[in-house]
Amino acid sequence: MCGGCCLHESERLDELVGFGDEGSLRAALAIDASHEGARVALAKVLVGDGRTEEAFIEGMGTLLTPEAAGAAL
């Protein structure tokens, strides 16, 4: 049982993703490496900065998560 900590973590992740800057998005991924929203947002930031190779790697990370694999079935 998480005792409410999961809710706080989820809120913190949403807050970090909402900021939308690279540092916040990377912080969100440090908390939850499989957070699809953070990964996609980070890839968009990287593309906007002309860092397409890094964006591709981040995007591939999204495709390789168990959640994404399950959604593809």
C-alpha positions as CSV (number, residue, x, y, z in Angstrom):
1,M,0.0,0.0,0.0
2,C,1.4,3.4,-0.9
3,G,-0.4,5.4,1.8
4,G,-1.0,8.4,-0.5
5,C,2.6,8.7,-1.7
6,C,1.6,7.5,-5.2
7,L,-0.8,10.4,-5.5
8,H,1.9,12.9,-4.6
9,E,4.3,11.4,-7.0
10,S,1.7,11.5,-9.8
11,E,0.9,15.1,-9.0
12,R,4.7,15.9,-9.0
13,L,5.1,14.2,-12.4
14,D,2.2,16.1,-13.9
15,E,3.6,19.4,-12.5
16,L,7.1,18.7,-14.0
17,V,5.6,17.7,-17.4
18,G,3.4,20.8,-17.3
19,F,6.5,23.0,-17.0
20,G,7.6,21.6,-20.4
21,D,11.3,22.6,-20.2
22,E,14.0,20.1,-20.8
23,G,15.2,20.1,-17.2
24,S,11.8,19.5,-15.8
25,L,11.0,16.8,-18.3
26,R,14.3,15.0,-17.5
27,A,13.5,15.3,-13.8
28,A,10.1,13.7,-14.4
29,L,11.8,10.8,-16.3
30,A,14.2,10.4,-13.4
31,I,11.2,9.7,-11.2
32,D,9.4,7.5,-13.7
33,A,11.4,6.5,-16.7
34,S,8.3,5.1,-18.4
35,H,6.2,8.2,-18.2
36,E,5.1,8.5,-21.8
37,G,3.9,12.1,-21.6
38,A,7.3,13.3,-20.3
39,R,9.2,11.2,-22.9
40,V,7.1,12.6,-25.8
41,A,7.3,16.2,-24.5
42,L,11.0,15.9,-24.2
43,A,11.3,14.5,-27.7
44,K,9.3,17.5,-29.0
45,V,11.6,19.9,-27.1
46,L,14.7,18.3,-28.5
47,V,13.3,18.4,-32.1
48,G,12.6,22.1,-31.5
49,D,16.2,22.6,-30.5
50,G,17.4,20.7,-33.7
51,R,18.5,17.7,-31.6
52,T,16.7,15.2,-33.7
53,E,18.9,12.2,-32.9
54,E,18.3,12.6,-29.2
55,A,14.6,13.1,-29.9
56,F,14.5,9.9,-31.8
57,I,16.2,8.0,-28.9
58,E,13.7,9.5,-26.5
59,G,10.8,8.5,-28.8
60,M,12.1,5.0,-29.1
61,G,12.1,4.8,-25.3
62,T,8.4,5.4,-25.4
63,L,7.9,2.7,-28.0
64,L,9.9,0.2,-25.9
65,T,8.0,0.5,-22.7
66,P,5.8,-2.4,-21.5
67,E,2.8,-0.1,-21.5
68,A,3.3,0.8,-25.2
69,A,3.8,-2.8,-26.1
70,G,0.6,-3.8,-24.4
71,A,-1.3,-1.0,-26.2
72,A,0.0,-2.3,-29.5
73,L,-1.5,-5.7,-28.9
